[in-house]
């Protein structure tokens, strides 16, 4: 009798376990859908997410996120985060996604479940225009002061490029802060995303006295959305929506608005 009771209990436990497993892949989507909001972790990163002259949040990824959320029936909530802590914010469910010029790397594939890659990017070095001729290559940048956003692909380059190992690193909270360091003369150079560098150093901008040295360094990258590893169903729905937006021209129209159509991957 005792063996029979134990067998029944074991079977019940197994059934519960199987039930839990069958729902695990879409539990995060149900969590998002039930609360009605999709919380997206961002930094202010022109032209992805930034404040316009009236103080309203705008940008390619602001519009992109808003349209995806509209089609999925949830409201977007943009949460400003410290970029170096993005993995912790995601795991603790302070945010639901990282969606802000997130570069796909092999190391990050261990931390994030990535969506379809949707935009091409690269890392570039920015210096004062008057100093541009000093740096024909990274070997000429040995021992300079170089700024980057903490936790960014730019930081990875400073750590990995043998010519930059003797540099004085300046770890910044955001990419725009790295540009501020160069403009102020407290850094000789900074490494940031090409998309941001091109947008912020154009003629008439606050940083028009800075220039992009596009080939120092020049690493091809792709942007994608980062989710928790278990969030299979949410990423599936987002990928389907991205495909729809690419097919009906909506994504191209958003990219054209921010002069990014040449960088689209979908």
Rosetta silent file (secondary structure, phi, psi, omega in degrees, C-alpha in Angstrom):
SEQUENCE: XXXXXXXXXXXXXXXXXXXXXXXXXXXXXXXXXXXXXXXXXXXXXXXXXXXXXXXXXXXXXXXXXXXXXXXXXXXXXXXXXXXXXXXXXXXXXXXXXXXXXXXXXXXXXXXXXXXXXXXXXXXXXXXXXXXXXXXXXXXXXXXXXXXXXXXXXXXXXXXXXXXXXXXXXXXXXXXXXXXXXXXXXXXXXXXXXXXXXXXXXXXXXXXXXXXXXXXXXXXXXXXXXXXXXXXXXXXXXXXXXXXXXXXXXXXXXXXXXXXXXXXXXX
SCORE:     score description
SCORE:     0.000 S_00000001
   1 L     0.000  -44.703 -179.447    0.000    0.000    0.000 S_00000001
   2 H   -60.788  -41.687 -179.722    2.814    2.389    0.950 S_00000001
   3 H   -63.210  -37.329 -179.184    4.580    1.692   -2.367 S_00000001
   4 H   -66.440  -41.989  179.005    1.370    2.424   -4.244 S_00000001
   5 H   -62.806  -43.605  179.792    0.903    5.777   -2.445 S_00000001
   6 H   -63.063  -38.066  179.285    4.522    6.732   -3.160 S_00000001
   7 H   -65.588  -40.662  178.479    4.054    5.826   -6.808 S_00000001
   8 H   -63.379  -45.133  179.613    0.921    7.985   -7.025 S_00000001
   9 H   -63.420  -40.946  179.403    2.701   10.932   -5.398 S_00000001
  10 H   -63.836  -40.589  178.163    5.702   10.544   -7.697 S_00000001
  11 H   -64.460  -39.832  178.928    3.424   10.472  -10.716 S_00000001
  12 H   -64.304  -41.913  179.351    1.633   13.599   -9.562 S_00000001
  13 H   -63.080  -41.362  178.693    4.931   15.401   -9.047 S_00000001
  14 H   -63.646  -41.573  179.337    6.096   14.370  -12.516 S_00000001
  15 H   -62.308  -42.590  178.123    2.854   15.595  -14.059 S_00000001
  16 H   -63.416  -40.399  179.902    3.214   18.952  -12.346 S_00000001
  17 H   -63.219  -43.500  179.033    6.796   19.182  -13.515 S_00000001
  18 H   -65.083  -37.043  178.363    5.818   18.431  -17.098 S_00000001
  19 H   -62.729  -44.767 -179.914    3.048   20.990  -16.914 S_00000001
  20 H   -63.019  -38.946 -179.221    5.459   23.614  -15.680 S_00000001
  21 H   -66.820  -38.376 -176.777    7.916   22.786  -18.456 S_00000001
  22 H   -66.683  -24.798 -178.813    5.293   23.064  -21.164 S_00000001
  23 H   -98.703   -6.988 -171.404    4.431   26.604  -20.060 S_00000001
  24 H   -64.386  -35.943 -173.497    7.954   27.805  -19.305 S_00000001
  25 L   -69.722  -25.468 -178.970    8.761   29.076  -22.779 S_00000001
  26 L  -112.029   12.159 -178.059    5.828   31.491  -22.912 S_00000001
  27 H   -65.578  -35.863 -179.905    5.639   32.437  -19.229 S_00000001
  28 H   -69.692  -37.821  177.293    7.491   35.690  -19.820 S_00000001
  29 H   -65.641  -41.243  176.349    5.188   36.712  -22.665 S_00000001
  30 H   -61.208  -39.372  176.902    2.157   36.003  -20.476 S_00000001
  31 H   -59.909  -45.474  179.666    3.769   38.136  -17.769 S_00000001
  32 H   -66.798  -47.754 -177.393    4.230   41.014  -20.252 S_00000001
  33 H   -62.202  -41.122 -177.961    0.778   40.618  -21.792 S_00000001
  34 H   -68.250  -34.743  177.790   -0.984   40.474  -18.417 S_00000001
  35 H   -83.225  -15.995  173.382    0.635   43.656  -17.130 S_00000001
  36 L    80.177    3.830 -179.991   -0.031   45.346  -20.480 S_00000001
  37 E  -131.338  147.636  173.312    3.362   47.047  -20.762 S_00000001
  38 E  -113.317  109.867 -175.593    6.668   46.186  -22.373 S_00000001
  39 E   -89.945  117.927 -174.053    9.461   47.799  -20.342 S_00000001
  40 E  -110.813  124.803  178.158   12.430   48.580  -22.579 S_00000001
  41 E   -82.140  126.941 -177.452   15.849   49.447  -21.175 S_00000001
  42 E  -137.719  165.406  160.965   17.506   52.350  -23.001 S_00000001
  43 L  -122.436  164.692  174.900   20.145   55.033  -22.750 S_00000001
  44 L   -77.058  112.016 -167.090   19.933   58.390  -24.517 S_00000001
  45 E  -147.050   89.001 -178.557   21.695   57.471  -27.713 S_00000001
  46 L   -68.617  135.236    6.955   21.049   59.566  -30.816 S_00000001
  47 L   -97.799   21.839 -176.350   19.598   58.623  -33.311 S_00000001
  48 L   -79.767  -60.427  176.343   18.200   55.579  -31.459 S_00000001
  49 E  -141.087  120.456 -179.190   16.515   57.128  -28.411 S_00000001
  50 E  -158.042  165.179  178.933   16.940   60.807  -27.522 S_00000001
  51 E   -90.781  130.747  176.822   15.056   63.908  -26.395 S_00000001
  52 L   -82.011 -174.857 -175.167   14.003   66.367  -29.100 S_00000001
  53 L   -63.009  -23.315  179.227   13.902   70.149  -28.681 S_00000001
  54 L   -92.635    1.224  178.844   10.525   69.930  -26.935 S_00000001
  55 L    88.070    6.277  179.549   11.791   67.311  -24.466 S_00000001
  56 L   -87.486  142.141  177.111    9.904   64.411  -26.065 S_00000001
  57 E   -71.751  131.062 -179.561   11.571   61.036  -26.461 S_00000001
  58 E  -146.319 -179.147  177.743   12.146   60.251  -30.128 S_00000001
  59 L   129.537  167.262 -178.610   14.477   58.278  -32.371 S_00000001
  60 H   -57.485  -49.887 -176.080   14.648   55.254  -34.650 S_00000001
  61 H   -77.985  -24.361  172.497   14.302   52.700  -31.892 S_00000001
  62 H   -62.161  -48.987  179.803   11.707   54.774  -30.025 S_00000001
  63 H   -68.147  -39.931  179.159    9.482   54.682  -33.110 S_00000001
  64 H   -60.637  -49.886  179.562   10.418   51.068  -33.865 S_00000001
  65 H   -61.261  -44.727 -177.601    9.548   49.912  -30.339 S_00000001
  66 H   -60.611  -41.833 -179.484    6.302   51.891  -30.289 S_00000001
  67 H   -69.831  -40.609  177.355    5.103   50.326  -33.553 S_00000001
  68 H   -61.138  -46.116  179.881    6.014   46.782  -32.472 S_00000001
  69 H   -62.105  -39.940  177.731    4.166   47.273  -29.183 S_00000001
  70 H   -58.394  -43.723 -178.250    1.134   48.655  -31.009 S_00000001
  71 H   -72.994  -25.391  179.069    0.959   45.542  -33.180 S_00000001
  72 H   -91.924   -6.071  175.994    1.424   43.247  -30.175 S_00000001
  73 L    79.262   27.944  176.352   -1.256   45.009  -28.123 S_00000001
  74 L  -130.068  161.682  179.508    0.924   46.296  -25.274 S_00000001
  75 E   -94.670  135.759  176.258    2.114   49.735  -24.215 S_00000001
  76 E   -78.932  140.749  172.898    5.826   50.614  -24.451 S_00000001
  77 E  -129.419  116.989 -176.176    7.545   51.937  -21.349 S_00000001
  78 E   -93.449  117.768 -175.520   11.046   53.323  -21.868 S_00000001
  79 E  -110.559  117.530  177.803   13.250   52.857  -18.814 S_00000001
  80 E   -70.670  128.489 -178.244   16.561   54.729  -18.602 S_00000001
  81 L  -128.930  164.777  170.191   19.286   52.352  -17.407 S_00000001
  82 L   -86.195  120.540 -169.635   23.021   52.348  -16.784 S_00000001
  83 H   -58.208  -36.619 -178.529   24.369   50.467  -19.797 S_00000001
  84 H   -67.462  -14.118 -178.665   27.009   48.552  -17.850 S_00000001
  85 H  -109.734   16.617 -174.249   24.216   47.071  -15.685 S_00000001
  86 H   -61.009  -38.832  179.279   21.873   46.038  -18.504 S_00000001
  87 H   -63.695  -42.298  179.420   22.260   42.296  -17.862 S_00000001
  88 H   -65.811  -41.429  179.446   21.398   42.733  -14.176 S_00000001
  89 H   -61.625  -39.459 -178.309   18.395   44.945  -14.990 S_00000001
  90 H   -69.873  -47.185 -177.194   17.081   42.309  -17.392 S_00000001
  91 H   -65.039  -33.373 -179.345   17.557   39.337  -15.083 S_00000001
  92 L   -82.879   -1.251 -179.643   15.916   41.127  -12.159 S_00000001
  93 L    64.899   23.703  168.439   12.900   41.996  -14.380 S_00000001
  94 L   -66.248  -32.824  174.425   13.334   45.711  -13.841 S_00000001
  95 L  -129.155  162.624  178.412   13.091   45.751  -17.632 S_00000001
  96 L   -98.780  -30.136 -178.458   11.698   43.254  -20.149 S_00000001
  97 E  -144.743  154.365  165.170   14.073   43.926  -23.044 S_00000001
  98 E  -103.752  118.041 -171.955   17.289   45.741  -23.892 S_00000001
  99 L  -143.099   78.976 -171.922   16.471   47.651  -27.083 S_00000001
 100 L  -166.148   67.426 -178.934   18.942   50.451  -27.659 S_00000001
 101 L    62.031   44.764 -178.223   21.706   49.844  -30.172 S_00000001
 102 L   -85.452  114.785 -179.033   22.598   46.506  -28.580 S_00000001
 103 E   -77.801  133.607  176.987   25.498   44.925  -30.462 S_00000001
 104 L   -80.413  123.609  174.504   25.371   41.158  -30.958 S_00000001
 105 L  -133.711  163.112  179.187   28.567   39.453  -29.745 S_00000001
 106 L   -63.131  -39.603  178.238   29.471   35.863  -28.932 S_00000001
 107 L   -64.340  -40.891 -179.218   29.889   36.741  -25.253 S_00000001
 108 H   -70.017  -23.498  176.441   26.498   38.445  -25.133 S_00000001
 109 H   -64.408  -17.191  176.294   24.848   35.387  -26.665 S_00000001
 110 H   -82.360  -17.286 -175.820   25.562   33.733  -23.317 S_00000001
 111 L  -109.251  -28.650 -174.357   23.579   36.455  -21.508 S_00000001
 112 L  -123.250  148.286  163.087   20.817   37.404  -23.966 S_00000001
 113 E   -93.402  116.715 -173.436   18.323   35.724  -26.231 S_00000001
 114 E   -93.295  148.323  171.674   18.612   37.897  -29.355 S_00000001
 115 L   -80.190 -176.792  167.955   15.971   38.867  -31.858 S_00000001
 116 L   -56.176  135.452  173.923   16.523   39.073  -35.605 S_00000001
 117 L   -70.291  135.666 -173.129   19.377   41.492  -36.319 S_00000001
 118 L  -124.997  -12.091 -176.615   17.873   44.593  -37.915 S_00000001
 119 E  -145.119  140.545  178.140   20.575   47.248  -38.285 S_00000001
 120 E   -90.654  141.701  179.787   24.223   47.356  -39.366 S_00000001
 121 E  -148.731  176.256  171.881   26.710   49.326  -37.262 S_00000001
 122 E  -157.559  164.999  175.696   30.420   49.637  -36.470 S_00000001
 123 E   -95.207  139.462  179.921   32.628   51.200  -33.825 S_00000001
 124 E  -134.146  157.902  176.502   34.510   54.384  -34.704 S_00000001
 125 E  -100.063  136.922  178.905   37.031   56.681  -33.084 S_00000001
 126 E  -121.394  134.855  178.706   36.213   60.374  -32.653 S_00000001
 127 E  -136.785  170.976  171.535   38.762   63.134  -32.043 S_00000001
 128 E   -65.099  141.012 -177.268   38.908   66.904  -32.313 S_00000001
 129 H   -55.765  -36.734 -178.280   39.098   67.916  -35.978 S_00000001
 130 H   -67.233  -17.105 -178.008   42.355   69.774  -35.337 S_00000001
 131 H  -106.200    2.581 -171.823   43.973   66.519  -34.124 S_00000001
 132 H   -57.879  -38.235 -177.005   42.702   64.169  -36.838 S_00000001
 133 H   -70.338  -12.492 -179.124   46.023   63.978  -38.694 S_00000001
 134 H   -73.733  -19.049 -169.653   47.786   62.748  -35.553 S_00000001
 135 L  -124.078   75.981  176.936   46.067   59.354  -35.707 S_00000001
 136 L   -72.704  -20.932  179.064   46.542   57.495  -39.015 S_00000001
 137 L  -158.381  174.115 -176.961   46.193   54.170  -37.154 S_00000001
 138 H   -68.955  -23.164  177.545   45.752   52.773  -33.651 S_00000001
 139 H   -61.916  -31.236  179.450   49.515   52.468  -33.199 S_00000001
 140 H   -76.373   -6.184 -176.976   49.624   56.277  -33.172 S_00000001
 141 H  -101.022    6.351 -179.949   47.107   56.270  -30.308 S_00000001
 142 L   -58.571  133.619  174.530   49.325   54.504  -27.790 S_00000001
 143 L    72.574   12.322  175.575   49.234   56.105  -24.323 S_00000001
 144 L   -84.946  172.604  173.658   46.480   58.622  -25.083 S_00000001
 145 E   -93.215  123.970 -173.521   43.403   59.182  -22.910 S_00000001
 146 E  -129.935  131.074 -174.771   40.462   57.380  -24.479 S_00000001
 147 E  -105.340  152.141  178.606   36.800   57.482  -23.438 S_00000001
 148 E  -160.998  163.585  174.827   34.018   54.931  -23.941 S_00000001
 149 E   -81.744  131.084  178.849   30.679   53.911  -22.485 S_00000001
 150 L   -59.037  131.159  179.381   30.988   51.300  -19.740 S_00000001
 151 L    82.667    9.346 -176.067   29.829   47.882  -20.920 S_00000001
 152 L   -98.299  171.076  174.880   29.890   48.869  -24.596 S_00000001
 153 H   -64.575  -28.650  176.429   31.557   47.405  -27.667 S_00000001
 154 H   -62.433  -40.484  176.408   33.864   50.422  -27.513 S_00000001
 155 H   -63.237  -39.874  178.675   35.169   49.278  -24.136 S_00000001
 156 H   -59.298  -40.575 -179.161   35.807   45.810  -25.578 S_00000001
 157 H   -65.260  -43.701  179.150   37.969   47.326  -28.315 S_00000001
 158 H   -59.998  -37.583 -179.164   40.056   49.328  -25.840 S_00000001
 159 H   -74.485  -31.135 -170.106   40.667   46.132  -23.854 S_00000001
 160 H   -98.427  -25.956 -178.674   41.414   43.918  -26.849 S_00000001
 161 L   -77.969  117.833 -176.272   43.445   46.122  -29.221 S_00000001
 162 H   -59.047  -30.127 -179.929   47.122   45.627  -28.349 S_00000001
 163 H   -72.251  -16.110 -175.964   47.923   49.165  -29.508 S_00000001
 164 H  -105.659   -0.317 -175.194   45.499   50.624  -26.952 S_00000001
 165 L   -65.016  -23.166  178.658   46.518   48.658  -23.865 S_00000001
 166 L   -90.392    0.852 -179.216   48.753   51.510  -22.671 S_00000001
 167 L   -72.757  155.865  172.286   45.992   54.101  -22.971 S_00000001
 168 E   -87.496  111.927 -177.074   44.373   55.770  -19.986 S_00000001
 169 E   -79.438  141.074  174.839   40.746   54.550  -20.073 S_00000001
 170 E  -121.691  104.794 -175.830   37.892   56.924  -19.203 S_00000001
 171 E   -85.159  118.689 -175.742   34.780   54.910  -18.387 S_00000001
 172 E  -110.652  156.841 -179.488   31.607   56.933  -19.065 S_00000001
 173 L   -73.370  -30.465 -178.553   27.974   56.337  -18.156 S_00000001
 174 L  -145.347  159.692 -178.468   26.773   56.999  -21.714 S_00000001
 175 H   -61.920  -38.456 -179.638   28.265   57.361  -25.189 S_00000001
 176 H   -63.565  -30.704  176.141   27.401   61.045  -25.368 S_00000001
 177 H   -65.070  -32.893  177.846   29.445   61.569  -22.193 S_00000001
 178 H   -65.537  -39.338  175.532   32.426   60.096  -24.017 S_00000001
 179 H   -65.065  -37.800  178.501   32.038   62.741  -26.719 S_00000001
 180 H   -61.444  -37.295  178.401   31.804   65.405  -24.022 S_00000001
 181 H   -62.379  -40.885  179.455   35.158   64.247  -22.641 S_00000001
 182 H   -68.778  -45.371 -179.817   36.785   64.740  -26.048 S_00000001
 183 H   -59.968  -38.517 -178.445   35.157   68.131  -26.602 S_00000001
 184 H   -78.269  -12.990 -179.103   36.307   69.287  -23.155 S_00000001
 185 L    85.569    5.138  177.538   39.851   68.049  -23.784 S_00000001
 186 L   -82.693  -11.278  170.805   39.804   65.635  -20.841 S_00000001
 187 L  -133.108  147.386  177.739   40.070   62.768  -23.350 S_00000001
 188 L   -82.464  -28.220 -177.594   42.063   62.672  -26.579 S_00000001
 189 E  -156.669  165.595  172.060   39.631   60.344  -28.301 S_00000001
 190 E  -141.591  155.748  175.698   36.542   58.241  -27.744 S_00000001
 191 E  -116.310  121.508 -176.678   35.157   55.067  -29.285 S_00000001
 192 E  -140.434  175.377  175.734   31.405   55.048  -29.929 S_00000001
 193 E   -65.942  141.059  177.323   28.807   53.624  -32.292 S_00000001
 194 H   -57.934  -42.211 -178.054   29.029   54.876  -35.862 S_00000001
 195 H   -58.239  -43.150  179.293   25.301   55.663  -35.862 S_00000001
 196 H   -72.504  -43.946 -178.412   25.685   57.986  -32.873 S_00000001
 197 H   -59.113  -44.153  179.646   28.993   59.467  -34.028 S_00000001
 198 H   -64.880  -40.577 -177.871   27.621   60.436  -37.429 S_00000001
 199 H   -68.538  -39.713 -172.778   24.474   61.964  -35.943 S_00000001
 200 H   -87.563  -16.705 -178.245   26.213   64.030  -33.256 S_00000001
 201 L  -104.295    7.087 -179.040   29.178   65.361  -35.238 S_00000001
 202 L   -67.183  161.843 -178.002   27.265   66.595  -38.270 S_00000001
 203 L   -57.413  133.393  179.429   27.469   70.260  -39.300 S_00000001
 204 L    90.723   -6.468  179.746   25.577   72.573  -36.970 S_00000001
 205 L   -84.932  171.399  178.200   25.599   70.138  -34.037 S_00000001
 206 L   -66.900  -17.690 -176.790   27.129   70.759  -30.603 S_00000001
 207 L  -117.959   29.080 -178.060   29.992   68.440  -31.568 S_00000001
 208 L   -69.738  -10.853  175.789   30.689   69.668  -35.104 S_00000001
 209 L   -85.907    1.571  176.149   34.269   70.446  -34.038 S_00000001
 210 E  -107.245  155.250  179.667   34.831   66.679  -33.659 S_00000001
 211 E  -132.887  152.764  177.310   35.373   64.227  -36.510 S_00000001
 212 E   -90.215  123.318  170.645   34.898   60.506  -37.035 S_00000001
 213 E   -93.605   88.142 -164.140   38.025   58.520  -37.914 S_00000001
 214 L   -63.499  -22.955 -176.984   35.959   55.792  -39.525 S_00000001
 215 L  -102.605   12.561 -178.143   38.712   53.209  -39.927 S_00000001
 216 L  -133.602   95.477  -19.053   40.199   53.427  -36.411 S_00000001
 217 L   -81.670  173.792 -178.609   38.831   50.990  -35.402 S_00000001
 218 L  -136.258   87.020 -176.858   36.315   49.751  -37.967 S_00000001
 219 E  -110.776  124.198  179.102   34.478   46.659  -36.755 S_00000001
 220 E   -71.938  135.036 -177.387   31.312   45.483  -38.480 S_00000001
 221 E  -137.880  168.258  173.774   28.458   44.896  -36.049 S_00000001
 222 E  -133.018  141.953  175.032   24.755   44.148  -35.954 S_00000001
 223 E   -94.833  141.244  173.011   22.060   45.503  -33.660 S_00000001
 224 L  -149.045  171.158  178.361   19.373   43.241  -32.192 S_00000001
 225 L   -91.000  136.639  179.980   16.949   43.209  -29.264 S_00000001
 226 E  -106.911  128.866  179.235   18.093   41.394  -26.124 S_00000001
 227 E  -123.735  172.111  172.482   15.711   39.353  -23.975 S_00000001
 228 L   -64.576  149.115 -174.441   16.000   36.914  -21.082 S_00000001
 229 L   -59.031  -31.120 -177.687   17.202   33.491  -22.216 S_00000001
 230 L   -84.833   -2.958 -170.993   13.891   31.851  -21.328 S_00000001
 231 L   -88.255   55.919 -175.322   11.793   34.425  -23.195 S_00000001
 232 H   -64.933  -43.998 -174.697   11.379   32.384  -26.382 S_00000001
 233 H   -67.237  -40.505  178.903    7.754   33.291  -27.031 S_00000001
 234 H   -62.573  -47.261  179.775    8.276   37.055  -26.728 S_00000001
 235 H   -63.791  -37.054  176.942   11.211   37.025  -29.150 S_00000001
 236 H   -60.451  -45.262 -179.638    9.232   34.842  -31.554 S_00000001
 237 H   -66.388  -39.468  179.093    6.372   37.362  -31.568 S_00000001
 238 H   -66.301  -42.964  178.537    8.774   40.292  -31.983 S_00000001
 239 H   -61.072  -40.214  177.303   10.585   38.574  -34.864 S_00000001
 240 H   -63.007  -39.312 -179.612    7.261   37.942  -36.612 S_00000001
 241 H   -69.814  -39.909  176.339    6.339   41.596  -36.155 S_00000001
 242 H   -59.724  -43.038  179.352    9.717   42.787  -37.492 S_00000001
 243 H   -62.107  -40.926  177.879    9.170   40.608  -40.578 S_00000001
 244 H   -62.223  -45.607 -177.992    5.702   42.136  -41.065 S_00000001
 245 H   -67.089  -33.169  176.037    7.066   45.675  -40.731 S_00000001
 246 H   -68.830  -40.781 -177.111    9.852   44.928  -43.206 S_00000001
 247 H   -68.998  -39.986 -176.518    7.376   43.465  -45.705 S_00000001
 248 L   -89.700    1.743  174.918    4.855   46.327  -45.531 S_00000001
 249 L    88.189   -2.047 -177.724    7.530   49.059  -45.647 S_00000001
 250 H   -65.340  -42.390 -177.896    6.938   50.457  -42.163 S_00000001
 251 H   -66.745  -39.568  177.700   10.431   49.696  -40.907 S_00000001
 252 H   -62.428  -40.424  179.858   12.033   51.249  -43.987 S_00000001
 253 H   -63.838  -40.206  178.155    9.965   54.411  -43.505 S_00000001
 254 H   -65.745  -42.241  179.702   11.116   54.706  -39.873 S_00000001
 255 H   -63.357  -41.136  179.366   14.735   54.177  -40.926 S_00000001
 256 H   -62.748  -35.282  179.547   14.478   56.834  -43.640 S_00000001
 257 H   -59.655  -31.946 -177.790   13.149   59.313  -41.089 S_00000001
 258 L  -112.022   19.454  175.319   16.441   59.002  -39.161 S_00000001
 259 L    59.114   42.500 -177.754   18.728   58.617  -42.204 S_00000001
 260 L  -122.986   10.380 -173.925   19.382   54.932  -41.444 S_00000001
 261 H   -62.273  -32.651  179.592   17.837   53.183  -44.446 S_00000001
 262 H   -68.774  -18.370 -176.959   21.261   52.170  -45.824 S_00000001
 263 H   -95.070   -5.421 -177.664   21.993   50.358  -42.550 S_00000001
 264 E   -64.431  141.022  178.055   18.838   48.208  -42.489 S_00000001
 265 L  -107.504  -11.182 -177.785   19.374   44.442  -42.504 S_00000001
 266 L  -123.696    0.000    0.000   15.708   43.393  -42.918 S_00000001
